[in-house]
Amino acid sequence: MRQRLNLILLGVSDIAKSTAFYEALGWPKAASSHAGFVKFDLGGIVLAIQTREAFAIDANFATAEGNGFSGIALAYIARSPEDVPRVLDKAANLGATIVKPATKNAWGIAGYFRDLDGHLFEVIYEDGWVFDEFDNLIV
């Protein structure tokens, strides 16, 4: 696992209101955003928002409320599909708890783990993510 994070994922109650809020702060949404997943370029790192419900389901929580789901995760974008289970296995061997094993989905492959203090991390591979020569995410 390279020493970098790529995404800050936030689960929000109203994606339209949250999008308007961040745009009013002066953060234009990325052209690659869509109605269910809105991205804001933070200079090589991306803030991404989606509904709490969609996020909870993706992270393998039964509901978005009352089960330890915080509505935030840090994400690491792997460079190959094979890296996703490798990174999850390494995290587990170091004491992390696997929340969702590497699972193929509509956009690639992803899994989630909680670190030693319970913070949620997503490890994802998706063809659509692009990086510059300095390993910064381009949206």
N, CA, C and O atoms as a GROMACS GRO file, in nm:
protein
  556
    1MET      N    1   0.086  -0.118   0.000
    1MET     CA    2   0.000   0.000   0.000
    1MET      C    3   0.090   0.123   0.000
    1MET      O    4   0.174   0.139   0.088
    2ARG      N    5   0.071   0.207  -0.098
    2ARG     CA    6   0.149   0.330  -0.105
    2ARG      C    7   0.106   0.424   0.007
    2ARG      O    8  -0.007   0.416   0.055
    3GLN      N    9   0.194   0.512   0.047
    3GLN     CA   10   0.164   0.606   0.155
    3GLN      C   11   0.090   0.727   0.098
    3GLN      O   12   0.149   0.832   0.071
    4ARG      N   13  -0.041   0.708   0.080
    4ARG     CA   14  -0.125   0.817   0.031
    4ARG      C   15  -0.271   0.781   0.053
    4ARG      O   16  -0.307   0.664   0.061
    5LEU      N   17  -0.352   0.882   0.061
    5LEU     CA   18  -0.497   0.867   0.060
    5LEU      C   19  -0.548   0.945  -0.059
    5LEU      O   20  -0.489   1.045  -0.098
    6ASN      N   21  -0.658   0.899  -0.116
    6ASN     CA   22  -0.709   0.962  -0.236
    6ASN      C   23  -0.844   1.027  -0.218
    6ASN      O   24  -0.872   1.131  -0.277
    7LEU      N   25  -0.929   0.966  -0.135
    7LEU     CA   26  -1.065   1.013  -0.120
    7LEU      C   27  -1.102   1.030   0.026
    7LEU      O   28  -1.063   0.950   0.112
    8ILE      N   29  -1.177   1.134   0.052
    8ILE     CA   30  -1.249   1.148   0.178
    8ILE      C   31  -1.395   1.129   0.141
    8ILE      O   32  -1.452   1.209   0.066
    9LEU      N   33  -1.457   1.023   0.192
    9LEU     CA   34  -1.595   0.991   0.158
    9LEU      C   35  -1.687   1.034   0.271
    9LEU      O   36  -1.666   0.999   0.386
   10LEU      N   37  -1.791   1.111   0.237
   10LEU     CA   38  -1.888   1.156   0.336
   10LEU      C   39  -2.027   1.108   0.296
   10LEU      O   40  -2.069   1.124   0.182
   11GLY      N   41  -2.096   1.049   0.392
   11GLY     CA   42  -2.236   1.015   0.373
   11GLY      C   43  -2.321   1.131   0.420
   11GLY      O   44  -2.307   1.176   0.534
   12VAL      N   45  -2.409   1.181   0.336
   12VAL     CA   46  -2.488   1.300   0.368
   12VAL      C   47  -2.638   1.268   0.363
   12VAL      O   48  -2.680   1.172   0.297
   13SER      N   49  -2.717   1.348   0.433
   13SER     CA   50  -2.861   1.323   0.436
   13SER      C   51  -2.931   1.371   0.310
   13SER      O   52  -3.030   1.311   0.267
   14ASP      N   53  -2.882   1.479   0.249
   14ASP     CA   54  -2.945   1.534   0.129
   14ASP      C   55  -2.834   1.574   0.032
   14ASP      O   56  -2.768   1.677   0.052
   15ILE      N   57  -2.813   1.494  -0.070
   15ILE     CA   58  -2.700   1.517  -0.159
   15ILE      C   59  -2.712   1.650  -0.235
   15ILE      O   60  -2.610   1.715  -0.260
   16ALA      N   61  -2.832   1.690  -0.273
   16ALA     CA   62  -2.851   1.817  -0.344
   16ALA      C   63  -2.815   1.935  -0.255
   16ALA      O   64  -2.745   2.027  -0.298
   17LYS      N   65  -2.862   1.933  -0.130
   17LYS     CA   66  -2.830   2.042  -0.036
   17LYS      C   67  -2.680   2.046  -0.007
   17LYS      O   68  -2.621   2.153  -0.002
   18SER      N   69  -2.620   1.929   0.013
   18SER     CA   70  -2.477   1.925   0.042
   18SER      C   71  -2.395   1.972  -0.076
   18SER      O   72  -2.296   2.044  -0.060
   19THR      N   73  -2.436   1.933  -0.197
   19THR     CA   74  -2.366   1.980  -0.317
   19THR      C   75  -2.374   2.132  -0.326
   19THR      O   76  -2.274   2.198  -0.352
   20ALA      N   77  -2.492   2.188  -0.305
   20ALA     CA   78  -2.510   2.333  -0.309
   20ALA      C   79  -2.424   2.401  -0.202
   20ALA      O   80  -2.367   2.507  -0.227
   21PHE      N   81  -2.415   2.341  -0.084
   21PHE     CA   82  -2.334   2.396   0.025
   21PHE      C   83  -2.188   2.406  -0.017
   21PHE      O   84  -2.127   2.512  -0.004
   22TYR      N   85  -2.131   2.296  -0.066
   22TYR     CA   86  -1.989   2.297  -0.104
   22TYR      C   87  -1.964   2.388  -0.223
   22TYR      O   88  -1.859   2.452  -0.231
   23GLU      N   89  -2.058   2.393  -0.318
   23GLU     CA   90  -2.042   2.484  -0.430
   23GLU      C   91  -2.047   2.629  -0.383
   23GLU      O   92  -1.974   2.714  -0.435
   24ALA      N   93  -2.131   2.660  -0.285
   24ALA     CA   94  -2.138   2.796  -0.230
   24ALA      C   95  -2.010   2.833  -0.156
   24ALA      O   96  -1.977   2.951  -0.145
   25LEU      N   97  -1.938   2.732  -0.106
   25LEU     CA   98  -1.808   2.758  -0.044
   25LEU      C   99  -1.702   2.793  -0.149
   25LEU      O  100  -1.592   2.836  -0.115
   26GLY      N  101  -1.737   2.775  -0.276
   26GLY     CA  102  -1.642   2.803  -0.383
   26GLY      C  103  -1.576   2.678  -0.437
   26GLY      O  104  -1.476   2.687  -0.509
   27TRP      N  105  -1.629   2.562  -0.405
   27TRP     CA  106  -1.574   2.435  -0.453
   27TRP      C  107  -1.662   2.383  -0.566
   27TRP      O  108  -1.766   2.322  -0.539
   28PRO      N  109  -1.625   2.404  -0.691
   28PRO     CA  110  -1.707   2.352  -0.801
   28PRO      C  111  -1.701   2.199  -0.805
   28PRO      O  112  -1.597   2.139  -0.781
   29LYS      N  113  -1.815   2.139  -0.835
   29LYS     CA  114  -1.815   1.992  -0.844
   29LYS      C  115  -1.743   1.951  -0.971
   29LYS      O  116  -1.744   2.022  -1.072
   30ALA      N  117  -1.680   1.835  -0.965
   30ALA     CA  118  -1.606   1.783  -1.080
   30ALA      C  119  -1.702   1.741  -1.190
   30ALA      O  120  -1.813   1.696  -1.162
   31ALA      N  121  -1.660   1.757  -1.312
   31ALA     CA  122  -1.742   1.718  -1.427
   31ALA      C  123  -1.773   1.569  -1.427
   31ALA      O  124  -1.873   1.526  -1.484
   32SER      N  125  -1.688   1.490  -1.363
   32SER     CA  126  -1.709   1.345  -1.358
   32SER      C  127  -1.808   1.303  -1.250
   32SER      O  128  -1.832   1.184  -1.231
   33SER      N  129  -1.866   1.400  -1.180
   33SER     CA  130  -1.969   1.371  -1.079
   33SER      C  131  -2.097   1.324  -1.146
   33SER      O  132  -2.118   1.349  -1.265
   34HIS      N  133  -2.182   1.257  -1.070
   34HIS     CA  134  -2.318   1.228  -1.117
   34HIS      C  135  -2.412   1.245  -0.999
   34HIS      O  136  -2.367   1.270  -0.887
   35ALA      N  137  -2.540   1.232  -1.022
   35ALA     CA  138  -2.640   1.266  -0.921
   35ALA      C  139  -2.622   1.192  -0.790
   35ALA      O  140  -2.653   1.246  -0.684
   36GLY      N  141  -2.572   1.069  -0.793
   36GLY     CA  142  -2.558   0.991  -0.671
   36GLY      C  143  -2.421   0.993  -0.608
   36GLY      O  144  -2.403   0.941  -0.498
   37PHE      N  145  -2.323   1.054  -0.676
   37PHE     CA  146  -2.185   1.054  -0.625
   37PHE      C  147  -2.118   1.180  -0.677
   37PHE      O  148  -2.078   1.187  -0.793
   38VAL      N  149  -2.105   1.280  -0.591
   38VAL     CA  150  -2.052   1.410  -0.631
   38VAL      C  151  -1.911   1.426  -0.577
   38VAL      O  152  -1.883   1.395  -0.461
   39LYS      N  153  -1.820   1.474  -0.665
   39LYS     CA  154  -1.678   1.485  -0.630
   39LYS      C  155  -1.633   1.631  -0.637
   39LYS      O  156  -1.676   1.708  -0.723
   40PHE      N  157  -1.545   1.666  -0.543
   40PHE     CA  158  -1.485   1.798  -0.538
   40PHE      C  159  -1.334   1.780  -0.531
   40PHE      O  160  -1.282   1.711  -0.444
   41ASP      N  161  -1.261   1.843  -0.625
   41ASP     CA  162  -1.116   1.833  -0.630
   41ASP      C  163  -1.056   1.920  -0.520
   41ASP      O  164  -1.081   2.041  -0.514
   42LEU      N  165  -0.977   1.858  -0.434
   42LEU     CA  166  -0.909   1.931  -0.326
   42LEU      C  167  -0.760   1.939  -0.352
   42LEU      O  168  -0.680   1.945  -0.258
   43GLY      N  169  -0.720   1.940  -0.479
   43GLY     CA  170  -0.579   1.951  -0.512
   43GLY      C  171  -0.506   1.818  -0.499
   43GLY      O  172  -0.406   1.810  -0.428
   44GLY      N  173  -0.554   1.717  -0.566
   44GLY     CA  174  -0.491   1.585  -0.563
   44GLY      C  175  -0.560   1.486  -0.473
   44GLY      O  176  -0.538   1.365  -0.485
   45ILE      N  177  -0.643   1.533  -0.385
   45ILE     CA  178  -0.730   1.450  -0.302
   45ILE      C  179  -0.872   1.492  -0.336
   45ILE      O  180  -0.896   1.607  -0.372
   46VAL      N  181  -0.965   1.400  -0.324
   46VAL     CA  182  -1.102   1.429  -0.362
   46VAL      C  183  -1.195   1.412  -0.243
   46VAL      O  184  -1.188   1.313  -0.170
   47LEU      N  185  -1.283   1.510  -0.224
   47LEU     CA  186  -1.395   1.495  -0.131
   47LEU      C  187  -1.511   1.443  -0.214
   47LEU      O  188  -1.550   1.504  -0.313
   48ALA      N  189  -1.566   1.329  -0.173
   48ALA     CA  190  -1.679   1.269  -0.245
   48ALA      C  191  -1.796   1.255  -0.150
   48ALA      O  192  -1.779   1.212  -0.035
   49ILE      N  193  -1.915   1.291  -0.197
   49ILE     CA  194  -2.034   1.277  -0.114
   49ILE      C  195  -2.135   1.187  -0.184
   49ILE      O  196  -2.149   1.186  -0.306
   50GLN      N  197  -2.205   1.112  -0.102
   50GLN     CA  198  -2.316   1.030  -0.147
   50GLN      C  199  -2.412   1.018  -0.031
   50GLN      O  200  -2.379   1.057   0.081
   51THR      N  201  -2.531   0.966  -0.055
   51THR     CA  202  -2.625   0.956   0.056
   51THR      C  203  -2.572   0.859   0.161
   51THR      O  204  -2.502   0.763   0.129
   52ARG      N  205  -2.607   0.885   0.287
   52ARG     CA  206  -2.566   0.795   0.396
   52ARG      C  207  -2.615   0.653   0.369
   52ARG      O  208  -2.545   0.556   0.398
   53GLU      N  209  -2.736   0.641   0.315
   53GLU     CA  210  -2.793   0.509   0.291
   53GLU      C  211  -2.712   0.432   0.187
   53GLU      O  212  -2.678   0.316   0.209
   54ALA      N  213  -2.681   0.496   0.075
   54ALA     CA  214  -2.603   0.430  -0.030
   54ALA      C  215  -2.464   0.394   0.020
   54ALA      O  216  -2.412   0.287  -0.009
   55PHE      N  217  -2.403   0.485   0.096
   55PHE     CA  218  -2.270   0.462   0.151
   55PHE      C  219  -2.272   0.345   0.249
   55PHE      O  220  -2.185   0.259   0.243
   56ALA      N  221  -2.370   0.342   0.337
   56ALA     CA  222  -2.380   0.233   0.436
   56ALA      C  223  -2.394   0.098   0.366
   56ALA      O  224  -2.328   0.001   0.405
   57ILE      N  225  -2.478   0.092   0.264
   57ILE     CA  226  -2.496  -0.034   0.191
   57ILE      C  227  -2.366  -0.076   0.125
   57ILE      O  228  -2.328  -0.193   0.131
   58ASP      N  229  -2.296   0.019   0.061
   58ASP     CA  230  -2.170  -0.013  -0.006
   58ASP      C  231  -2.066  -0.064   0.094
   58ASP      O  232  -1.986  -0.151   0.060
   59ALA      N  233  -2.066  -0.010   0.215
   59ALA     CA  234  -1.968  -0.049   0.318
   59ALA      C  235  -2.011  -0.173   0.396
   59ALA      O  236  -1.944  -0.212   0.491
   60ASN      N  237  -2.123  -0.234   0.357
   60ASN     CA  238  -2.171  -0.359   0.417
   60ASN      C  239  -2.235  -0.341   0.554
   60ASN      O  240  -2.230  -0.431   0.638
   61PHE      N  241  -2.296  -0.225   0.577
   61PHE     CA  242  -2.375  -0.201   0.697
   61PHE      C  243  -2.522  -0.219   0.662
   61PHE      O  244  -2.566  -0.177   0.554
   62ALA      N  245  -2.598  -0.280   0.750
   62ALA     CA  246  -2.740  -0.306   0.722
   62ALA      C  247  -2.820  -0.177   0.708
   62ALA      O  248  -2.909  -0.168   0.623
   63THR      N  249  -2.788  -0.077   0.789
   63THR     CA  250  -2.856   0.052   0.783
   63THR      C  251  -2.754   0.163   0.805
   63THR      O  252  -2.640   0.137   0.844
   64ALA      N  253  -2.795   0.286   0.779
   64ALA     CA  254  -2.706   0.400   0.796
   64ALA      C  255  -2.705   0.453   0.938
   64ALA      O  256  -2.625   0.541   0.970
   65GLU      N  257  -2.792   0.402   1.023
   65GLU     CA  258  -2.805   0.455   1.160
   65GLU      C  259  -2.793   0.345   1.264
   65GLU      O  260  -2.839   0.232   1.242
   66GLY      N  261  -2.731   0.377   1.377
   66GLY     CA  262  -2.736   0.293   1.495
   66GLY      C  263  -2.656   0.165   1.494
   66GLY      O  264  -2.682   0.077   1.577
   67ASN      N  265  -2.562   0.149   1.404
   67ASN     CA  266  -2.485   0.026   1.400
   67ASN      C  267  -2.335   0.049   1.393
   67ASN      O  268  -2.260  -0.039   1.351
   68GLY      N  269  -2.291   0.166   1.433
   68GLY     CA  270  -2.150   0.199   1.428
   68GLY      C  271  -2.105   0.263   1.298
   68GLY      O  272  -1.986   0.290   1.281
   69PHE      N  273  -2.198   0.287   1.206
   69PHE     CA  274  -2.162   0.351   1.080
   69PHE      C  275  -2.152   0.501   1.103
   69PHE      O  276  -2.250   0.565   1.142
   70SER      N  277  -2.033   0.558   1.080
   70SER     CA  278  -2.010   0.699   1.110
   70SER      C  279  -2.043   0.792   0.994
   70SER      O  280  -2.058   0.913   1.014
   71GLY      N  281  -2.055   0.738   0.874
   71GLY     CA  282  -2.084   0.824   0.759
   71GLY      C  283  -1.960   0.887   0.699
   71GLY      O  284  -1.972   0.978   0.617
   72ILE      N  285  -1.840   0.841   0.738
   72ILE     CA  286  -1.716   0.892   0.681
   72ILE      C  287  -1.618   0.777   0.665
   72ILE      O  288  -1.611   0.687   0.748
   73ALA      N  289  -1.542   0.782   0.557
   73ALA     CA  290  -1.435   0.686   0.536
   73ALA      C  291  -1.323   0.754   0.460
   73ALA      O  292  -1.346   0.849   0.384
   74LEU      N  293  -1.203   0.706   0.480
   74LEU     CA  294  -1.088   0.747   0.402
   74LEU      C  295  -1.068   0.637   0.298
   74LEU      O  296  -1.086   0.519   0.328
   75ALA      N  297  -1.031   0.674   0.177
   75ALA     CA  298  -1.020   0.574   0.071
   75ALA      C  299  -0.883   0.576   0.007
   75ALA      O  300  -0.823   0.680  -0.016
   76TYR      N  301  -0.837   0.455  -0.022
   76TYR     CA  302  -0.713   0.431  -0.094
   76TYR      C  303  -0.749   0.368  -0.227
   76TYR      O  304  -0.815   0.264  -0.231
   77ILE      N  305  -0.706   0.430  -0.337
   77ILE     CA  306  -0.735   0.376  -0.469
   77ILE      C  307  -0.615   0.294  -0.514
   77ILE      O  308  -0.506   0.348  -0.535
   78ALA      N  309  -0.636   0.165  -0.528
   78ALA     CA  310  -0.530   0.074  -0.570
   78ALA      C  311  -0.503   0.091  -0.719
   78ALA      O  312  -0.588   0.141  -0.793
   79ARG      N  313  -0.386   0.051  -0.761
   79ARG     CA  314  -0.348   0.064  -0.902
   79ARG      C  315  -0.388  -0.057  -0.986
   79ARG      O  316  -0.383  -0.051  -1.109
   80SER      N  317  -0.428  -0.167  -0.921
   80SER     CA  318  -0.474  -0.284  -0.996
   80SER      C  319  -0.581  -0.356  -0.914
   80SER      O  320  -0.586  -0.340  -0.792
   81PRO      N  321  -0.668  -0.433  -0.979
   81PRO     CA  322  -0.771  -0.507  -0.905
   81PRO      C  323  -0.710  -0.605  -0.805
   81PRO      O  324  -0.767  -0.628  -0.698
   82GLU      N  325  -0.595  -0.661  -0.838
   82GLU     CA  326  -0.530  -0.758  -0.750
   82GLU      C  327  -0.478  -0.695  -0.622
   82GLU      O  328  -0.460  -0.763  -0.521
   83ASP      N  329  -0.453  -0.565  -0.626
   83ASP     CA  330  -0.403  -0.496  -0.507
   83ASP      C  331  -0.508  -0.485  -0.397
   83ASP      O  332  -0.473  -0.478  -0.279
   84VAL      N  333  -0.636  -0.484  -0.432
   84VAL     CA  334  -0.741  -0.465  -0.331
   84VAL      C  335  -0.739  -0.576  -0.227
   84VAL      O  336  -0.729  -0.544  -0.108
   85PRO      N  337  -0.748  -0.704  -0.263
   85PRO     CA  338  -0.742  -0.807  -0.159
   85PRO      C  339  -0.608  -0.812  -0.088
   85PRO      O  340  -0.602  -0.845   0.031
   86ARG      N  341  -0.499  -0.780  -0.159
   86ARG     CA  342  -0.366  -0.780  -0.094
   86ARG      C  343  -0.359  -0.676   0.016
   86ARG      O  344  -0.310  -0.703   0.126
   87VAL      N  345  -0.409  -0.555  -0.013
   87VAL     CA  346  -0.406  -0.449   0.088
   87VAL      C  347  -0.497  -0.485   0.206
   87VAL      O  348  -0.459  -0.464   0.321
   88LEU      N  349  -0.614  -0.538   0.177
   88LEU     CA  350  -0.705  -0.579   0.285
   88LEU      C  351  -0.642  -0.688   0.371
   88LEU      O  352  -0.652  -0.684   0.494
   89ASP      N  353  -0.578  -0.787   0.308
   89ASP     CA  354  -0.512  -0.894   0.383
   89ASP      C  355  -0.400  -0.838   0.472
   89ASP      O  356  -0.386  -0.879   0.587
   90LYS      N  357  -0.322  -0.746   0.416
   90LYS     CA  358  -0.214  -0.686   0.495
   90LYS      C  359  -0.271  -0.613   0.615
   90LYS      O  360  -0.220  -0.626   0.726
   91ALA      N  361  -0.376  -0.534   0.593
   91ALA     CA  362  -0.439  -0.461   0.704
   91ALA      C  363  -0.489  -0.558   0.810
   91ALA      O  364  -0.470  -0.535   0.930
   92ALA      N  365  -0.553  -0.668   0.768
   92ALA     CA  366  -0.604  -0.767   0.863
   92ALA      C  367  -0.490  -0.831   0.942
   92ALA      O  368  -0.501  -0.852   1.062
   93ASN      N  369  -0.381  -0.862   0.874
   93ASN     CA  370  -0.265  -0.922   0.942
   93ASN      C  371  -0.204  -0.827   1.044
   93ASN      O  372  -0.138  -0.871   1.138
   94LEU      N  373  -0.225  -0.698   1.025
   94LEU     CA  374  -0.173  -0.599   1.119
   94LEU      C  375  -0.273  -0.564   1.228
   94LEU      O  376  -0.247  -0.476   1.310
   95GLY      N  377  -0.388  -0.630   1.230
   95GLY     CA  378  -0.486  -0.610   1.337
   95GLY      C  379  -0.613  -0.538   1.298
   95GLY      O  380  -0.700  -0.519   1.382
   96ALA      N  381  -0.625  -0.498   1.171
   96ALA     CA  382  -0.748  -0.433   1.126
   96ALA      C  383  -0.862  -0.534   1.120
   96ALA      O  384  -0.839  -0.655   1.110
   97THR      N  385  -0.984  -0.484   1.124
   97THR     CA  386  -1.104  -0.567   1.111
   97THR      C  387  -1.161  -0.548   0.971
   97THR      O  388  -1.191  -0.436   0.931
   98ILE      N  389  -1.177  -0.657   0.899
   98ILE     CA  390  -1.236  -0.648   0.765
   98ILE      C  391  -1.387  -0.632   0.781
   98ILE      O  392  -1.454  -0.717   0.840
   99VAL      N  393  -1.439  -0.522   0.728
   99VAL     CA  394  -1.583  -0.493   0.732
   99VAL      C  395  -1.652  -0.553   0.610
   99VAL      O  396  -1.762  -0.608   0.619
  100LYS      N  397  -1.584  -0.542   0.496
  100LYS     CA  398  -1.635  -0.599   0.370
  100LYS      C  399  -1.515  -0.649   0.292
  100LYS      O  400  -1.426  -0.570   0.260
  101PRO      N  401  -1.509  -0.778   0.260
  101PRO     CA  402  -1.396  -0.828   0.183
  101PRO      C  403  -1.398  -0.771   0.041
  101PRO      O  404  -1.497  -0.713  -0.003
  102ALA      N  405  -1.286  -0.788  -0.028
  102ALA     CA  406  -1.278  -0.742  -0.167
  102ALA      C  407  -1.394  -0.804  -0.246
  102ALA      O  408  -1.407  -0.926  -0.255
  103THR      N  409  -1.477  -0.717  -0.303
  103THR     CA  410  -1.599  -0.760  -0.370
  103THR      C  411  -1.610  -0.687  -0.504
  103THR      O  412  -1.595  -0.565  -0.510
  104LYS      N  413  -1.637  -0.762  -0.610
  104LYS     CA  414  -1.661  -0.698  -0.740
  104LYS      C  415  -1.794  -0.626  -0.734
  104LYS      O  416  -1.891  -0.675  -0.676
  105ASN      N  417  -1.797  -0.508  -0.797
  105ASN     CA  418  -1.920  -0.429  -0.803
  105ASN      C  419  -1.933  -0.371  -0.943
  105ASN      O  420  -1.854  -0.404  -1.031
  106ALA      N  421  -2.029  -0.286  -0.963
  106ALA     CA  422  -2.056  -0.230  -1.096
  106ALA      C  423  -1.941  -0.145  -1.149
  106ALA      O  424  -1.928  -0.128  -1.270
  107TRP      N  425  -1.858  -0.092  -1.063
  107TRP     CA  426  -1.753   0.000  -1.108
  107TRP      C  427  -1.613  -0.055  -1.090
  107TRP      O  428  -1.518   0.011  -1.131
  108GLY      N  429  -1.596  -0.171  -1.030
  108GLY     CA  430  -1.462  -0.228  -1.011
  108GLY      C  431  -1.460  -0.332  -0.901
  108GLY      O  432  -1.536  -0.428  -0.904
  109ILE      N  433  -1.372  -0.311  -0.805
  109ILE     CA  434  -1.362  -0.400  -0.690
  109ILE      C  435  -1.328  -0.314  -0.568
  109ILE      O  436  -1.248  -0.222  -0.577
  110ALA      N  437  -1.390  -0.346  -0.456
  110ALA     CA  438  -1.368  -0.266  -0.336
  110ALA      C  439  -1.391  -0.350  -0.212
  110ALA      O  440  -1.463  -0.450  -0.214
  111GLY      N  441  -1.329  -0.308  -0.104
  111GLY     CA  442  -1.351  -0.366   0.027
  111GLY      C  443  -1.327  -0.260   0.133
  111GLY      O  444  -1.273  -0.154   0.104
  112TYR      N  445  -1.369  -0.290   0.255
  112TYR     CA  446  -1.355  -0.195   0.365
  112TYR      C  447  -1.291  -0.262   0.485
  112TYR      O  448  -1.312  -0.381   0.510
  113PHE      N  449  -1.211  -0.185   0.560
  113PHE     CA  450  -1.161  -0.232   0.689
  113PHE      C  451  -1.168  -0.119   0.790
  113PHE      O  452  -1.174  -0.001   0.755
  114ARG      N  453  -1.168  -0.158   0.917
  114ARG     CA  454  -1.156  -0.062   1.027
  114ARG      C  455  -1.016  -0.076   1.083
  114ARG      O  456  -0.967  -0.186   1.105
  115ASP      N  457  -0.951   0.038   1.105
  115ASP     CA  458  -0.816   0.034   1.163
  115ASP      C  459  -0.824  -0.001   1.311
  115ASP      O  460  -0.932  -0.033   1.362
  116LEU      N  461  -0.712   0.005   1.380
  116LEU     CA  462  -0.707  -0.036   1.520
  116LEU      C  463  -0.798   0.046   1.610
  116LEU      O  464  -0.837  -0.001   1.717
  117ASP      N  465  -0.832   0.169   1.568
  117ASP     CA  466  -0.920   0.255   1.648
  117ASP      C  467  -1.061   0.263   1.591
  117ASP      O  468  -1.142   0.344   1.636
  118GLY      N  469  -1.091   0.180   1.494
  118GLY     CA  470  -1.227   0.174   1.440
  118GLY      C  471  -1.256   0.266   1.324
  118GLY      O  472  -1.371   0.274   1.280
  119HIS      N  473  -1.155   0.338   1.272
  119HIS     CA  474  -1.177   0.429   1.159
  119HIS      C  475  -1.195   0.347   1.031
  119HIS      O  476  -1.120   0.252   1.006
  120LEU      N  477  -1.294   0.385   0.950
  120LEU     CA  478  -1.329   0.310   0.830
  120LEU      C  479  -1.244   0.353   0.712
  120LEU      O  480  -1.230   0.472   0.683
  121PHE      N  481  -1.187   0.255   0.643
  121PHE     CA  482  -1.108   0.277   0.522
  121PHE      C  483  -1.168   0.194   0.409
  121PHE      O  484  -1.207   0.079   0.430
  122GLU      N  485  -1.175   0.253   0.291
  122GLU     CA  486  -1.212   0.177   0.173
  122GLU      C  487  -1.087   0.156   0.089
  122GLU      O  488  -1.006   0.247   0.074
  123VAL      N  489  -1.072   0.037   0.035
  123VAL     CA  490  -0.967   0.008  -0.063
  123VAL      C  491  -1.042  -0.027  -0.191
  123VAL      O  492  -1.124  -0.119  -0.193
  124ILE      N  493  -1.014   0.048  -0.297
  124ILE     CA  494  -1.094   0.037  -0.419
  124ILE      C  495  -1.004   0.037  -0.542
  124ILE      O  496  -0.897   0.099  -0.542
  125TYR      N  497  -1.047  -0.033  -0.643
  125TYR     CA  498  -0.988  -0.020  -0.776
  125TYR      C  499  -1.102   0.005  -0.873
  125TYR      O  500  -1.205  -0.063  -0.870
  126GLU      N  501  -1.082   0.103  -0.958
  126GLU     CA  502  -1.181   0.136  -1.062
  126GLU      C  503  -1.105   0.197  -1.178
  126GLU      O  504  -1.020   0.283  -1.159
  127ASP      N  505  -1.135   0.152  -1.299
  127ASP     CA  506  -1.065   0.202  -1.418
  127ASP      C  507  -1.075   0.352  -1.437
  127ASP      O  508  -0.985   0.413  -1.496
  128GLY      N  509  -1.182   0.414  -1.390
  128GLY     CA  510  -1.209   0.554  -1.418
  128GLY      C  511  -1.122   0.656  -1.346
  128GLY      O  512  -1.119   0.773  -1.386
  129TRP      N  513  -1.050   0.617  -1.243
  129TRP     CA  514  -0.968   0.713  -1.169
  129TRP      C  515  -0.837   0.737  -1.243
  129TRP      O  516  -0.775   0.644  -1.294
  130VAL      N  517  -0.794   0.864  -1.249
  130VAL     CA  518  -0.673   0.903  -1.321
  130VAL      C  519  -0.582   0.978  -1.224
  130VAL      O  520  -0.628   1.058  -1.143
  131PHE      N  521  -0.451   0.950  -1.235
  131PHE     CA  522  -0.351   1.015  -1.150
  131PHE      C  523  -0.252   1.092  -1.235
  131PHE      O  524  -0.226   1.054  -1.350
  132ASP      N  525  -0.196   1.201  -1.180
  132ASP     CA  526  -0.090   1.272  -1.250
  132ASP      C  527   0.045   1.209  -1.216
  132ASP      O  528   0.051   1.109  -1.145
  133GLU      N  529   0.151   1.270  -1.267
  133GLU     CA  530   0.285   1.214  -1.246
  133GLU      C  531   0.332   1.219  -1.101
  133GLU      O  532   0.429   1.154  -1.064
  134PHE      N  533   0.262   1.297  -1.017
  134PHE     CA  534   0.297   1.307  -0.874
  134PHE      C  535   0.206   1.222  -0.787
  134PHE      O  536   0.208   1.233  -0.664
  135ASP      N  537   0.126   1.137  -0.849
  135ASP     CA  538   0.034   1.047  -0.779
  135ASP      C  539  -0.087   1.120  -0.721
  135ASP      O  540  -0.155   1.067  -0.633
  136ASN      N  541  -0.114   1.242  -0.770
  136ASN     CA  542  -0.233   1.315  -0.728
  136ASN      C  543  -0.352   1.271  -0.813
  136ASN      O  544  -0.338   1.247  -0.933
  137LEU      N  545  -0.466   1.260  -0.750
  137LEU     CA  546  -0.588   1.219  -0.819
  137LEU      C  547  -0.641   1.333  -0.903
  137LEU      O  548  -0.648   1.447  -0.857
  138ILE      N  549  -0.679   1.303  -1.027
  138ILE     CA  550  -0.738   1.402  -1.118
  138ILE      C  551  -0.884   1.365  -1.136
  138ILE      O  552  -0.916   1.251  -1.170
  139VAL      N  553  -0.975   1.462  -1.114
  139VAL     CA  554  -1.118   1.434  -1.133
  139VAL      C  555  -1.176   1.519  -1.244
  139VAL      O  556  -1.296   1.508  -1.273
   0.00000   0.00000   0.00000
